[in-house]
Amino acid sequence: MSAPRAYRGLTWDHPRGYVALERAAQRARADGLDLRWERQPLEGFESHPIEDLAERYDLIVLDHPHIGDAVAGDCLQPLESLFDAATLAGWRAQSIGRSFESYCYGGTQWALPLDAATQVAAAREDRLDGPLPQQWSEVLALARRQPVCLSLAGPHAALSLFSMAAAHGDAPAASEPGRLFAGKGAVAAWELLSELNALAFRGWAALNPIGILDAMARNAEAVYCPLVYGYVNYAVAGEGRQPLRFGDVPAGPGGSLGSTLGGTGLAVSRRATVDDTLRAHLAALMGPAMQRDFIPFADGQPSAREAWADARVNAAWNGFYAQTQATLEQAIVRPRHPGYIPFQTEASALVRNALADRLAAAPALAALQSLYASRRPAGSEV
């Protein structure tokens, strides 16, 4: 009898990214699956070229904005070639918010939403002088009384602006092809971000979301962050860490909870020869037993809506899921066209520099539009 085919997978180096996958793969060895997971830093997950990874790994945990480059590079297998239409439709129906559709591009599904996340609000409730802000105006008022931080390092400056614009009715790339923002909503968002940045605590300016949440849980130099990618792991106490309170992001003038979808998808590279054992394992990861009863108790954040509403799951994680579900349901999907990832990196640097210079909305947004137009191939899907 021949040895089982060996598969290599790549995920990201945080318990939310690897614990459930590694434990599930260990369990599946009894069924004959030889799958070994390797890890890369969060920054690599956010920006490493997907074509390079697909040459070396069979399974890749990725973010949805990489899909356009992956399709252009023809480096992933369409999931329609591995699963029937009814199965994919069932997974679409069970997935929270737009987590499933974010991996659909050009009418084809390229990854499974293994993990669901978006920007949410985080606080040290024991240090906060009142309830979590419900409106952006309340965030400004809080920032004048207590230290409030912003998540602006890496790609997050642009993503914060995107979310604030969406809260003001101006989600990015939603108005017309090739146009980043429609107008007034983005202007209001820029003015809000600029004012808040001038008031914000700056001690954690270089930290990614994990670093911000860890610092807040350990020393609470800042007591509140209105937009930071949620990590359920910080909702409970840990060694040297206090639990954080997570909640919905502040609402815009019309009540919209502007937030930019994150989470991760599980894609199959062209180099993989998928056998029935691997196919069954991928299906199991999306099944109710894994999504509700396994992944939430292995440091993960499931993509199934049922898990986010489950009383036992919420009891284990101090209500993290129920307290942020509304934000996730309304989260926007970023552009996914080829060239988006370098745009996101450059746009974030532009936003940080413009904020530091207290640039007005008109020139800042014009510079972003010029950059977007230069990075988006003509005629490409958003």
C-alpha positions, 0 to 999 in steps of 0.5 A: 500500500502506498503512503498517503500523499503529504500536504503542506499548509501555510497559516499565520503565526497567532493562536487564532490562526494555527491552533484549530488547524493544527489540532484538526490536522492531528485528529485527521491523521487517524483517517490517513491525512498527512497535512503539516501546517507552517506559519508566517507572521501577521505582516506576511499574511497581510502583504506577502505575494500570494503567487510565491506562496502558492508555489510552495504550499498546497493549502494557504490561509489568506485574506480576501484582498489577495484574490484578484492577484491570485486569479491573475496569477492562476495559482489557486484551484476554483472550489467548484472543481472540488465541491458540488454547487449544493455544498457551496451554497450551503456554506454560503448560507451558513456564513456570517455577513459577507465572509463567504462572498468575499472569496468569490471573484469573477463568478468563481469561489476561490477560498472557504471562509474558515475564520470571520473577523472585522474591526470592532471596538475594544476597551478596558472596561474597568478603566473606562469612565462610562459605557462604550461610545455608541456614536463617533461624536461620543468617541471624540468626547471620550478622547478629550477625557481619557486616552483613546488609541487608533490602529494606524500601523501597516495597512490599518490607516487606510482600513480605518479611513475606509470604515469611517467613510462607510459609516458616513455612507461612502464605502470605498469603490462602491459608487462607480468603477475606478473611483475610490470614494463618492465624495461627501461621506469620505470628506466627513470621515477624513475630518473626523479621523484627523480630529481624532488623530490629533487627540489620540494616545500615540504610544502604540502607534507602531503596533499592529492590532495584536500588539494594541490589544495585548498592550491594552490588556496588560497596562491600559495606557489607552482605555479604548480603541474604536476600530481594531480587528477583533481577537476573541483571545483577548476577551478573557484574562490571560497571564499578566492580562486583564480581559478586554470588553469588545463591542460594536464600532461607533455608528455614523450619522445614519446609524451605519456600523462602518467596518472593513471585513477581515478574517481568513479564507482557506485556499487550495493552490494549483500545485495540490493534487486533492484526494478524497481524504483532503477533500473530506477534511476541508468539508469537515472544517466547514461543518457545524461540529467544527464551526460551533463545537471545535474551532471556538474552543481552539482559539479560533473565530468561526465563520458560521453565524450559528457559532456567533449566536451560540450561548455556550460559545459566548459564555466561554468568551465573555460575550465577544461574539454576541457583542460584535455580531452586528458589526460583522454582519454589516462589514464591507468587503475591500476591493480585490482587483490585481494590484490592490495589496500594494495600493493598500500599503501605499495608501496607508503610508499616505494617510499617516503622512497626511494626518501628520501634516494635518492635510485637509480633506480635499488634497488628501482624498485627491492623492488617494484617488490618484494612487487608486487609479494608478494601481487598479487595472482598467476594466478589472472587477472591483 
